[in-house]
Each structure stands twice: as C-alpha cells, then as structure tokens.
C-alpha cells in the first residue's frame, strides 16, 4: 500500500463505498428505478432517463490520455473545486489536522479546509521576489499534523508560475500531501507536472477543462495522483457525479479537430495577454502590471476604485483584488474587441 495513505483519515481508508446499481450498456435496465422513456427535450446519445456511468471509466481514460498518465492515476470530478474538497475530506481530521496555503492564492483551499474543520496555516508568497514560494517558511510552518500543502502554479491571482525546483523541494522535504493546482498551465506553453506522480507518491496534480478548453460551465476537472490515492478518494466522491451531457460534451471537445482549435485559441490568448500587458503598462492610471503565465493579469492601479468604475462604464467586469494590495485588480484576457474596450477605458 502507498505509504502516503498513512496520512489519510483512518475512517476513510476503512470506508466501504456505496454499492450502486451495476452498469452495463449491453443490457436493458430494469434495476435502477429509471423511467423507460426519454424526455421530449432529450438530445443526448445515451439518454437522460438513464443514470450515467457511476464512475465514468471511459471519461477517465480520455482525460488520462490528454494528460499523459495512466487511467488508474486519474479521478474525474466536477471541476477542481470538487477535487480540492475531496482531498481535504479524505486526509484531514476536523479539529486535529492542518493544511498550508500560500497567499495570495485561490480561495477555495481555505474554504474547503474551514468546512472540514482543519486548521489553515498561511505562508505568504514573497511579493518582493515576484510572488516566489517561501520554501523555508513552509518547512517551519509544518508539523506532524500537517496533511496537505496547496500550491497553485500558475498562481491565482498573481499569474506567476512557481519554480519547479521549489515545488520539488516541498514534495521531497515534507511528509505531507502536496497538491499542485495547474488550472492555468496550458497558457504557459509548457508541460505541467502530471508525469511527476509516477515518482512522487505524495504529489497530487489538479487539471481542469474550465479554462483553456472553454468548458467552465460543464464543470470537469481531473485529480491526478498515485492509484492508491485515486482509489481512496473514489470512495468519497458520489456516484453519478458527472452528468451525461457533460460526458458527451467532453468526448466531442477532445476530438482531434477540436483540440486543434483549442490550441489556436490558447495561442491567441497568449498573444492578447502580451498586447494587453503592454497597453496597460503604458496607461497613465496604472502603477504596475505583474508578469503572468496565465490567462489574466494582476494590475496595480493608482486608484483601484476608479479603475473598477471605468471598466463597469465600458460594460466590463474585472476582479477586485484589493485583499492582495490596496491597488490590485485582476483582469482576464478577453477577446480582441473586449481588450480594446478595456484599454480605452483606462486611457
């Protein structure tokens, strides 16, 4: 057994999963209390009157192929949010264990820990070094009850990619699960850390189709880890969690022709990111545009409230990030027309 499971909640390790109705599309179904007729509005291939595959193995296989891992190393879920929740519920005992996060970062890590009753220890990124990971402070913050370290790379909301050597140091140095959230990795133009799970049993990588693949509304994420971790958390995730329309949409989106379009769109976003960065850096209302490897920019304004108002006047919503600094706003890279409108609003 993977030794990392010693960190998991014992009751989850011992948990007997829910026994769902058997699933075999070769048979007619009179065992799951479903209606035998489709709804008139149903346009799916499989039919919405039938439950989808309880744990979608074909979907897992398609996503595993996309990320270059084995299907036993991947657990599909409803976006990265569900994967974050599963990891915390699977490994953290309420009132006993703790997680480490590195703010400013994605807020769901702290929310999931708070829901579970786990302590949250904060080790801020080093803003003076471009929001670099503070590996020594992570080491000092860790104790015997630290079960998870959450790292986001590229980081949200700062946009920077964490140094792989620093991530590797954390994985090697800590007897804890290290969860690397790579929601924006496609926008870096380089590979992520999915292949690392073969060598690091305490590594979990999160990927999503919400960003670069344009399926935010479909809610499909992937948890990539050692098969033992995938199996453990598969006992916690509810059966039938991914709806049939979503499964069929993913299959269509991962077809070769659609993947070619996706790559073109990612390249366009990267080009627009640079154009937007350059234009904003020259705007008189802007103090600083932070470097970004994601599909957004963290921007410091002379007057953040006025910038928010200017964007709203242009019928554009941007994100208030004054919890990072009093001047900070986060701007998603939009279409060329949207970016032009935003640039005009600040000049």
C-alpha positions in Angstrom: 0.0 0.0 0.0 1.2 3.5 -0.8 2.7 4.9 2.5 1.0 8.2 1.9 -2.3 6.6 2.8 -1.0 6.6 6.4 -1.7 10.3 6.3 -5.4 9.8 5.3 -8.2 9.7 7.7 -8.4 6.1 9.0 -12.2 6.0 8.7 -11.9 6.9 5.0 -9.3 4.2 4.5 -11.7 1.7 6.1 -14.8 3.1 4.4 -17.0 0.7 2.4 -18.1 2.7 -0.6 -21.8 3.0 -1.7 -22.9 0.0 -3.7 -24.5 1.4 -6.8 -26.6 -0.5 -9.4 -24.5 -2.4 -11.9 -23.7 -0.6 -15.1 -23.6 -2.4 -18.4 -24.9 -0.7 -21.5 -25.3 -4.1 -23.3 -28.3 -4.9 -21.1 -31.8 -3.3 -20.9 -32.1 -1.7 -17.5 -34.9 -2.8 -15.1 -32.8 -2.5 -11.9 -32.2 1.2 -11.2 -35.8 2.6 -10.9 -35.4 4.7 -14.0 -38.2 5.8 -16.4 -38.1 3.7 -19.6 -38.9 6.7 -21.9 -36.8 9.7 -22.8 -38.0 13.3 -22.1 -39.1 15.0 -25.3 -36.3 17.6 -24.8 -33.6 15.0 -24.5 -31.0 15.3 -27.3 -28.2 13.2 -25.7 -26.8 10.0 -27.3 -27.2 7.8 -24.2 -30.5 9.2 -22.9 -31.1 11.3 -19.8 -33.7 8.9 -18.5 -30.8 6.6 -17.6 -28.2 7.2 -14.9 -24.7 7.9 -16.4 -21.8 5.5 -15.6 -21.4 5.7 -11.8 -17.7 6.3 -12.1 -17.0 7.2 -15.7 -14.1 5.0 -16.7 -14.2 6.0 -20.4 -14.1 9.7 -19.4 -11.2 9.0 -17.1 -9.4 7.2 -19.9 -9.9 10.1 -22.4 -8.7 12.6 -19.8 -5.7 10.4 -18.8 -4.7 10.2 -22.5 -4.9 14.0 -22.7 -2.6 14.5 -19.7 -0.2 11.6 -20.5 -1.0 9.5 -17.4 -2.5 6.1 -16.8 -6.3 5.9 -16.2 -5.7 4.5 -12.7 -3.9 7.7 -11.9 -6.9 10.0 -12.7 -10.2 10.7 -10.9 -12.7 12.9 -12.8 -14.7 15.4 -10.8 -16.9 18.5 -11.0 -14.1 21.0 -11.6 -11.1 21.5 -9.5 -13.3 22.6 -6.6 -14.6 19.1 -6.0 -11.1 17.7 -6.2 -9.9 20.2 -3.5 -12.9 19.3 -1.3 -12.2 15.5 -1.8 -8.6 15.8 -0.8 -9.3 17.8 2.4 -12.2 15.4 3.4 -10.1 12.4 2.7 -6.9 13.5 4.6 -7.9 16.0 7.3 -9.4 15.2 10.7 -11.6 18.0 12.0 -10.1 19.9 14.9 -6.8 18.0 14.6 -5.1 18.4 11.2 -3.9 21.4 9.3 -3.2 22.5 5.8 -0.7 25.0 4.5 -1.6 27.6 1.8 0.5 30.3 0.3 -1.5 33.6 -0.1 -2.4 35.4 -2.2 -3.8 32.3 -3.8 -7.0 30.6 -4.8 -9.6 31.0 -2.1 -11.2 27.5 -2.3 -8.2 25.9 -0.4 -9.0 27.8 2.7 -12.8 27.4 2.3 -12.6 23.6 1.9 -10.3 23.4 5.0 -12.7 25.6 7.0 -15.7 23.4 6.0 -13.8 20.3 7.2 -12.7 21.9 10.4 -9.0 21.8 9.6 -6.6 24.5 10.7 -5.2 26.7 7.9 -1.6 27.8 8.2 -0.6 30.7 5.9 2.9 31.1 4.4 2.7 34.2 2.1 4.4 34.2 -1.2 7.3 36.6 -1.4 5.9 39.6 -3.3 9.3 41.3 -3.4 10.6 38.3 -5.4 7.7 38.2 -7.8 5.5 36.1 -5.6 8.1 33.4 -5.2 7.4 30.4 -3.0 8.9 30.8 0.6 10.2 27.2 1.0 12.0 27.8 4.3 8.9 29.3 5.9 6.8 26.3 4.7 9.2 24.0 6.4 9.0 25.9 9.6 5.2 26.0 9.5 4.8 22.3 9.0 4.3 19.9 12.0 3.2 16.3 12.5 -0.4 17.2 11.8 0.2 18.9 8.5 -1.6 16.8 6.0 -1.8 19.0 2.8 0.2 21.8 1.2 -1.7 23.6 -1.5 0.4 25.2 -4.3 -1.1 26.9 -7.3 1.0 27.2 -10.5 0.4 29.5 -12.3 -0.8 31.1 -9.2 -4.2 32.7 -9.0 -4.4 35.8 -8.6 -0.8 36.7 -9.2 -0.3 34.9 -12.5 3.2 33.6 -12.0 4.4 30.1 -12.4 6.1 28.7 -9.3 9.7 27.5 -9.7 9.6 23.7 -10.3 12.7 23.3 -8.1 10.9 24.9 -5.2 7.9 22.6 -5.7 10.2 19.6 -5.8 11.9 20.7 -2.6 8.5 20.9 -0.8 7.5 17.4 -2.2 10.8 15.9 -1.0 11.1 17.6 2.3 7.6 17.3 3.8 5.8 14.2 5.0 2.5 15.6 3.6 0.4 15.5 0.6 1.4 18.3 -1.9 -1.4 19.4 -4.1 -0.3 21.4 -7.2 -3.2 23.2 -8.9 -2.4 23.6 -12.6 -5.7 25.1 -13.7 -3.9 27.6 -16.0 -0.9 25.5 -17.1 -1.9 25.4 -20.8 -1.3 29.2 -21.0 2.4 28.7 -20.1 3.2 27.0 -23.4 4.9 24.2 -21.5 4.1 20.9 -19.8 2.9 20.6 -16.3 3.8 18.2 -13.5 1.4 15.3 -14.3 4.2 13.0 -15.2 5.8 13.6 -11.7 3.1 11.5 -10.0 4.9 8.3 -11.1 7.9 9.3 -9.0 6.3 11.2 -6.1 3.6 9.2 -4.2 2.7 12.3 -2.1 2.0 14.5 -5.2 -1.5 15.3 -6.4 -1.9 17.4 -9.6 -5.2 19.1 -10.4 -6.1 19.9 -14.0 -9.3 21.3 -15.5 -11.2 21.8 -18.7 -12.7 25.0 -17.4 -10.1 27.4 -18.6 -8.1 26.6 -21.8 -10.8 24.2 -23.1 -13.7 26.6 -22.7 -15.8 24.2 -20.6 -16.2 26.2 -17.4 -20.0 25.6 -17.5 -19.5 21.9 -17.9 -17.6 21.5 -14.6 -14.9 18.9 -15.4 -11.7 18.6 -13.5 -9.1 15.9 -13.0 -7.3 14.8 -9.9 -4.0 13.1 -10.9 -2.2 11.0 -8.3 -0.9 7.6 -7.3 -3.6 4.9 -8.0 -4.0 4.3 -4.2 -4.9 8.0 -3.7 -7.3 7.9 -6.7 -8.9 4.7 -5.3 -9.3 6.1 -1.8 -10.9 9.4 -2.9 -13.1 7.5 -5.4 -14.8 6.0 -2.3 -15.7 9.5 -1.2 -17.0 11.1 -4.5 -20.7 10.4 -5.0 -21.7 8.0 -7.8 -23.2 9.5 -11.0 -21.4 12.8 -10.2 -20.8 13.8 -13.8 -23.9 14.2 -15.9 -24.3 12.5 -19.2 -24.5 15.8 -21.3 -21.2 16.8 -19.7 -19.5 13.5 -20.6 -20.7 13.6 -24.2 -19.5 17.3 -24.4 -16.1 16.3 -23.2 -15.8 13.5 -25.7 -16.7 15.9 -28.5 -14.3 18.6 -27.3 -11.4 16.2 -27.1 -11.8 15.1 -30.8 -8.6 15.9 -32.8 -10.2 18.7 -34.8 -11.5 20.5 -31.7 -8.1 20.1 -30.0 -6.5 21.9 -32.9 -9.0 24.8 -32.4 -8.3 24.8 -28.7 -4.5 25.1 -29.3 -5.2 28.1 -31.7 -7.3 29.8 -29.1 -4.7 29.4 -26.3 -2.1 30.8 -28.6 -4.4 33.8 -29.3 -5.0 34.4 -25.6 -1.2 34.4 -25.1 -0.8 36.9 -27.8 -3.6 39.1 -26.5 -2.1 38.8 -23.0 1.1 40.4 -24.2 -0.8 43.1 -26.1 -2.9 43.9 -23.1 0.1 43.9 -20.8 2.0 46.3 -23.0 -1.0 48.7 -23.4 -1.9 48.7 -19.6 1.8 49.2 -18.6 1.7 52.4 -20.7 -1.7 53.6 -19.3 -1.4 56.7 -17.0 -3.7 55.1 -14.4 -1.5 52.0 -14.0 1.3 51.6 -11.5 2.4 48.1 -12.4 1.4 45.1 -14.4 2.7 41.9 -12.8 4.2 39.2 -15.1 1.7 36.5 -15.9 1.8 32.9 -17.3 -2.0 32.6 -17.0 -4.9 34.0 -18.9 -5.2 37.0 -16.7 -3.1 39.9 -15.4 -2.7 41.3 -11.9 -2.6 45.0 -12.2 -1.8 47.7 -9.6 -3.7 51.0 -10.3 -3.2 54.5 -8.8 -6.9 54.4 -8.0 -8.3 50.9 -8.0 -11.9 52.1 -7.3 -11.8 54.5 -10.2 -10.4 51.7 -12.4 -13.3 49.4 -11.4 -15.8 52.1 -12.2 -14.1 52.8 -15.6 -14.4 49.2 -16.5 -18.0 49.0 -15.5 -18.8 52.1 -17.6 -17.4 50.1 -20.5 -19.7 47.2 -19.5 -16.8 45.1 -18.4 -16.4 43.3 -15.0 -12.9 42.9 -13.6 -12.0 41.4 -10.3 -11.4 43.4 -7.1 -8.2 42.1 -5.6 -7.5 44.8 -3.0 -7.0 41.9 -0.5 -3.7 41.4 -2.3 -2.7 45.1 -2.1 -4.8 48.3 -1.9 -4.2 48.9 -5.6 -4.6 45.5 -7.1 -7.2 44.3 -9.7 -7.3 41.1 -11.7 -8.1 41.3 -15.4 -9.0 38.3 -17.5 -7.6 38.4 -21.1 -10.7 38.7 -23.3 -11.4 38.8 -27.0 -9.6 41.4 -29.0 -12.7 43.6 -29.0 -13.1 43.3 -25.3 -9.4 44.1 -24.7 -9.6 47.1 -26.9 -12.6 48.4 -25.0 -10.8 47.8 -21.6 -7.7 49.6 -22.8 -9.7 52.6 -23.9 -11.5 52.8 -20.5 -8.1 53.3 -18.8 -6.6 55.8 -21.1 
